[in-house]
Amino acid sequence: MKKVVKFGGSSLASAEQFEKVKHIISLDADRKYVVPSAPGKRNSKDSKVTDLLYKAYGLAEEGRDFGKAFAEIKERYAEISDGLGLNMDMSGEFAEIEKRFKAKQGEDYAASRGEYLNGILLAEYLGYTFVDAATVIFFNEDGTFASEKTYSTLNEKLSGIDRAVIPGFYGSMPDGSVKTFSRGGSDITGSIVARAVRADVYENWTDVSGFSVADPRIITDPETIEMITYTELRELAYMGASVLHEDAIFPVRREGIPINIRNTNKPEDKGSWIVQSTGQKSRFVITGIAGKKGFCSVNIEKDKMNSEVGFGRKVLQAFEDNDISFEHMPSGIDTMTIIVHQDEFIEKEQSVVAEINRLTHPDSIDIESDLALIAVVGRGMKSSKGTSGRIFSALAHANVNVKMIDQGSSELNIIIGVKNEDFENAIRAIYNIFVVAQL
């Protein structure tokens, strides 16, 4: 077998964590390609190295002295190196970074150095070959990922290397300048490497033992999802579940490579498996619950709107013309509701309302703010009777008023709208009826 293993920032925050990582890798000879993040927080009061780099570069860009901030970054790496007994001389690397900061090489370059330096350290500690991501991961002129060039280059490069460390989070533009993925993008790098080498498994090591059925900030010690499909994960990630960067799914999905979310601090835990499809039944009817606050609904009423050709298109045009995307669009015979992000909509609401009136001449338009959306997701829902009824019964018993319902045609998810103030109670009520009641 061939495994790609990615370790997050908390997994590589200190020399002690590096030792755990080496032990994990040594337990399985199939763990051939390693993708590290930059060092994360060592404790709640600590700073992530990426944030320190942003801070130092911000000072450099303003033409101010960034020596003190940069010294803090050097200290973090020296502490790791010395703690592992490596005694590496990284002065040349730091001198080059400092020089490029002064030359204002860009925020992406600055942010990427956390992974770059951590990759050099980890490769030395493991005895693996270091491969700079800028030489094997590429972006197009418009900043989009250059997949074809990347996969062929990576495959060719790594086919001749038995064990390698490839830093996460960044690649290069056609002119050679560094370009990063969005924050948390080391997950994406791991997925890209897994596809390029046609890995059997992509292991993503972090500080939790997989995905939880619900947000642990709302539910105390929630159950872990043992197996989840790519599609289910996409639904949950979009609604706020954040253990894995949502874009990390796409490279491995096409090849059917499973992702295993594991805990660096509890390597004995099996974690969560993310797969293309499975015949295995989930432990519960639902797979997971996730949600977000901060939405508002625009409710449009007009008699016989269903028989007016182009009515929906005209309504959506009013939002498009104001550069506002919509989340959901439940509708009836004489009603249509558009759900949008409140912070995007609030400043443009009168402009949108005016354009809807001009284009469609509705009977009324009503706006309701401070809404939360909750996604109840699960492949088991389509074969289980009464799922919606149980959800609404649980919410009624919790005195939560349902403001909106929207179910996808795949029967994989049900979206429920509630007031922001009812959000946590609604999550608890749904979790209790589907999980606690079945334990």
N, C-alpha and C positions, 0 to 999 in steps of 0.2 A: 504493500500500500504506500501511498504518498500523501502526506498531510501538510497543509499550510497552517501555521499557527500565528495568530495576531495577539499581542499583549497590549492592553490599554495603559493609560498613564498611571493609574493607581497601582498597577501590577509592576511598574518599573520606577516607582517614586524614590527608592532608596537602595542601598547595597543589600539590605536584608531581602527586599523584594526581588532583586536580581538573582539572589541565591535560590529563592523559591522557583523562579522561572527556569533556571538551569536544571534544577531537580526535576521539574515537570517534563522538560524536553528530554532529559536523560532516561526517563521511564519508558519512552516509546521511540524506537529507532526510526519510525515512519515520519516523525516530525522533522522534516528536512528543510523547510523554508519558513523563516521567522520574520514577521512584520511588527516592529516596535512603534509605539507612540512616544511622545516626549514625556519626561517625568511629570507625574501629576502631584497632587497634594500629599504630603506625608501625614498631615493632621488637618483638622478643621480650620485652623488659623493660618495654615500655610498657603503658598501661592503655586499655581501650575507654572512650569517653565515657559510654556507658550505665552502666558499672560505677562511674564517678566520680559520676554522678548518683545512683545508688543509695546510694553512700557518703555523699554530702552530705545527701541527704534523711533517711537513717537518723539522722544526727546531729541534724538539725532536729526529727525526730519525738521524739527523746529530750530535746529542749529544750537541747541543747548548741550551742556555737558552730560553725557550719559554714562560716565565712568563708574559711578556708584552702582547704578542699576545693572550695568554689564558685569561688574564684579560679583554681584549676587548670583548671576547665572553661572559664572566660572566656578564659584564656590559649590554650587549644587553638583556639578559634574566631578569636581575634585573630590568631594565627599563620597560619591559613588565609587570612583576609581580607587581611591585610597582604601575604602572599606572592603573592596574586593581584592586588594593587594595587587592591583594591576600596575600602579605607578606609571601610567601612560603620560607621555608628553604631548599635550594637546594645544600647546602654546601657538603653534603654526596655524591651527584651525581657528582659534580665537582671534589671532591677528588678522586673518583673512576676513572673518565676519565683521570685525571692528572697522576694517578698511571699507568694506562694502556698505556698512551702516553710514559711515561718513559720506560716502558717494551717493547715498540715498537710492539704493538699489531696489527699493520697494518693500511694502508691508508683507507680501507673500514670501519673498526671500527671507525676511526676518523671522516670520512665523515658522517656516519650514526647518530652521536650524535646530529646533528642539529635537525633532525626529532624526535629523541627520547626525547630530552628535551622539544621541542615544544609540543609534544604529552602529556607529563606529565602536562605542564602548561594548555593546552587547556582542558584536562579532568577535572582538578581541577576547572577551570573557568566555565565549562558547567555543572559540577556535574555528568559527565559520568564516566564509568569504563575505566581505562587505560589498554590496552592489548599490551604488548611489541611484536612488529612484529617478533622479533627473536624467539619467542615461537610458532608462528603459520604459518610463511612463510619459506619454506625450499628450499635449493639448493642441487643438487647431487654433488658427488665427483668431477665431471668434470666442475662444475660451472654452469650447466644448471638448469633451474627452475624445481623443483620436484613438478609437478602439482597435481598428485594424492594424495600424502601425505599432501600437503598444503590445498587442498580443503576439504578433510575429517576432518583435524584437525581444520581448521577455522570454518567449519560448526558446528562441535561439540562444540567448545568453545563459539561461538557467539549465539548458539541456547538457551543457558541459560542466556544470557545477553541482556537486552532490548535495552540499549543504550551504545555505546562504542566508544572510540577513539583508532585507530590503526595507529601508525606512518607509513608514506610512505617510499619508497626508499630502504629498506633493509630487510634481513631475516637472516637465519643462515645456515652454512654448517654442514655436518654430525658430525664434531668434535666439534660443538658448536660455532665456530668462526663466526664473522659477515661477511656477504657478501652483497654487494649493487648491485642494478640494474645499468644500465648506467645512466648518468646524466639526470635528469628529470623523473627518475623512480618512483616517487610518483604517477604519472598517472597510472602506471602499477599496483601498489599496490591497488589503488582504484578500478580498473577493476577486480582484483583478488578477493577482498572482495565482490564486487557486485555479481560475479558469485557464490562464496561460499555460500552466504546467499540467493541466488536466488532473488536478488533485482528486483523491477519493473522498476527502473530508476537509472542510475549512473550519478549524477550531478558533473561536474568538474568546480569549480569556480576559475576564474583567473582574469586578469586585462583588458580583452577585452570582448566585447559582442558577442562572437562567431567567426566563421571563416569568413574572408573577401574573396570576389571573387578574389581579387588580392592583392599583397603585398602593404600594406599601405605606405611603404617607397618609392614606385614607383608611386602608384596611390593615390592622395589626397582623403581622406575620401571615400574609396571604399564601395560598397554595401555589406551587410552581407548575407551569405548563410543561408537560413532559415532551409533547410533540405538537408542532404547529406547522401549517402549510405556509408557503410563501405568500399566498393570497390573503390568508387570515392575518399574517404579520403586517402586510401592507395596510390593511384596514386599521389595525390597532396602532401602528406607527404613525399613520396619518392623523390619528386622533390623540396623539400625545405619548404613547408608550415609547420609551427612548433608550432601551438597553443597547440597541444596534442602530446605526445610521440607516435610514430607510432606503437610500440608494445603493447600499451594499448588497441588496438582494439581486439586482439585475444581472451582473456578470455571471454569477453562479447559477442563476435560475435557468438560463438557456442551456447549460450543460447538465442540469440536474444534480449538481454537487450539493450535498447536505451541509448545513452549518450547525455546529455544536457550540452553544454558549456555555462556558465553564467558568468556575470561580478559582482564581489563582490562590486564594487563601484557604479554599476548601476543595483541593483537587480530587478528593474522593467522591464528591457529589457528581452525579451524572449530568446535571444541567438540563438545558432544553435543546431539542433537536428541531431545526427548521428544514422542512423537506418540500419537494415539489408536489407530491401527493402521497396519500397513505390510506390503506384500508383499515388501519387501526382506529378503534373508537377512542375518543377522548374520555378522560375520567368523568367529566361532567357534560351536560348537554351543551353548555357554552364553553368556548375556549378561553375567552378573555373579555374584559370590560375596560374601556378607556374613554376619556372625554376631555373636553376643553371648555373653559368659560370665555365670555367676551363676544357673543354673537348678537345680532338683532334680526328681526324678521320684518319684511315688507309685504304686507297682505293687501292684495289687489282684488277688488270685487267688480264684476260687470255682468249683467244679465246676458245669458247666451254667449259668453266668451268662447265656449267650446266649439261653436259653429262659425266663429270668425277666423278665417284663414290668416295665418301669420301673426296672430295675437301674441303668442309666446315669444316669437322672434323679436317683435317690436319692444316688448318689455325688457328682454335681455339686452337689446341694443342700447337702451338707456343706461344700463350698468356698464356695458362695454365702452360707450362713448366717454364715460367718466372714469375709465381705467379701474373698474372694480370687478373682481371675480366673485362668483357666487359658490356657495358650498352645497346647498340642496334646494330643490324646487318641487315640493309637494303641491298638488293641485286638485281641484274638484271641478264640477260642471261650470259653476259661476265664480270660482275663486282660484287664485294662484298666490303662492307664498314663496318669496325668495329669501333664503337665509344667507347673510353675509357677515364678514368680520366687522364688528362694531367700530374698531379703531380706524379701519379703512373707509368706512361709510359715513361716519358721523359728520365730517366736515363738508361732505358733498351731498348730504341727504336732500337738501332743497333743490339742488340742480337735477338730481335723479328724479325726484317727484315731479318737477316741472316737465321734464322730458317724457316721463311715462304718461302724464296728462295730455301732452301735445300729440304723442304718437298713438295712444290707445283710447283716450276719452273714457276712463273708467268711472264707475258709479262712486267708488270710494277707495281711498288708500289709507291704510293704518300701519303705523310703525311701532313695533314693540322692541325695547332694548333690554340689556342685561340678561341675556339667555345663555344657557350652557347646552352643549350637545354631548350626548353619551352614546357610544357605539357598543352594542352587545354583539359579539362576533363568535361564530362557531359553526364548523362543518356539520356538527351533529344536530343543528336546529332544523334542517330541512327534513330530517326523518323522525323528528320528535313532535308530537301533537301538543298544541296548547301552549307553545313557548311564549307567544305574545300575550296570551291571557295571564300567564304566570307573572310576567314582567309587570303588567299593568295592575294586577292584583297586589303585588308586593309594593308598588309605588303608592297605591291607594291606602294601604295599611300604614305606610310611612307618612301619610298626609302630604304627598308630593303631587302637585298638579302637573299633568302632562300638557305641554304647550304645542307639541308637534310630533308626528310619527312619520318615518320614511323608511320603507323596507326595500332593499335591493332585489332585483329580479332573480339573482342567484340564490336567494334565501340564506345567504351567508351572514348577513348582518341586519340589525335593526337599529336605526338611529332615532333617539328620543330627545326631544327638546324640553328643558325645564328651566325654571328661573335660576340665576346664578346662586342664590341663597339656598336652593334645594339640592345643589349639585352633589355634595358629599353624602347627604342622607339618601339620595337616589342610588348612588354607587353602592352604599352599604346594603340597602334593601335588595338590590338585584343580586349582589354577592351572596347574601344570606339565603335567598330562596333557591339559588342554583348550586351553591357550593356547600355552605354550612349545613343546609338541610339534607345534603346527600352524604356527608361524611359519616 
